[in-house]
Amino acid sequence: MAELDVKERQAGDVTILDLTGEVRIGEGSVALRDAIRNLADSGKKKLLLNLAGVKYMDSSGIGELIANYTTVKRQGGQLKLLNLTDRIQNLLVITKLLTVFDAYDNEAEALKSFQ
């Protein structure tokens, strides 16, 4: 089972999380949740999840995305998605969640959208 690796970097006031691995029930979901909660708790309001390196995401991973989105939004922040893989995009289309998230293929565009 591949762990989820979360790398954090800043672009101005936007925090980008580069995710690599799998977001599935258990470890991966928890790693993602912890990373996002820690950022939200420390007052980071603009979060961009780069999913380019996510090889697999199951329904609990999608649930985790929604939960994190809600947490961040409730705290007055924004959570956006970058570089959806075909698989994740399909999951979001099937679950009708693609309309919930702002998703981008281009990092510069994504960053501009936070202004």
ChimeraX attribute file (.defattr): number of C-alpha atoms within 10 A of each C-alpha:
attribute: neighborCount
match mode: 1-to-1
recipient: residues
	/A:1	8
	/A:2	13
	/A:3	15
	/A:4	22
	/A:5	18
	/A:6	18
	/A:7	12
	/A:8	14
	/A:9	11
	/A:10	11
	/A:11	10
	/A:12	8
	/A:13	13
	/A:14	20
	/A:15	20
	/A:16	23
	/A:17	22
	/A:18	18
	/A:19	21
	/A:20	20
	/A:21	19
	/A:22	22
	/A:23	29
	/A:24	22
	/A:25	16
	/A:26	11
	/A:27	15
	/A:28	24
	/A:29	22
	/A:30	16
	/A:31	15
	/A:32	21
	/A:33	18
	/A:34	12
	/A:35	15
	/A:36	24
	/A:37	15
	/A:38	11
	/A:39	17
	/A:40	21
	/A:41	11
	/A:42	9
	/A:43	13
	/A:44	19
	/A:45	19
	/A:46	22
	/A:47	24
	/A:48	26
	/A:49	22
	/A:50	23
	/A:51	22
	/A:52	18
	/A:53	16
	/A:54	20
	/A:55	16
	/A:56	17
	/A:57	20
	/A:58	16
	/A:59	14
	/A:60	15
	/A:61	22
	/A:62	20
	/A:63	14
	/A:64	20
	/A:65	21
	/A:66	16
	/A:67	13
	/A:68	20
	/A:69	19
	/A:70	15
	/A:71	18
	/A:72	23
	/A:73	15
	/A:74	10
	/A:75	13
	/A:76	13
	/A:77	16
	/A:78	21
	/A:79	25
	/A:80	20
	/A:81	21
	/A:82	22
	/A:83	19
	/A:84	19
	/A:85	17
	/A:86	10
	/A:87	14
	/A:88	21
	/A:89	15
	/A:90	13
	/A:91	17
	/A:92	18
	/A:93	12
	/A:94	10
	/A:95	12
	/A:96	10
	/A:97	13
	/A:98	15
	/A:99	10
	/A:100	11
	/A:101	15
	/A:102	14
	/A:103	19
	/A:104	18
	/A:105	14
	/A:106	10
	/A:107	15
	/A:108	10
	/A:109	11
	/A:110	19
	/A:111	21
	/A:112	9
	/A:113	11
	/A:114	15
	/A:115	8
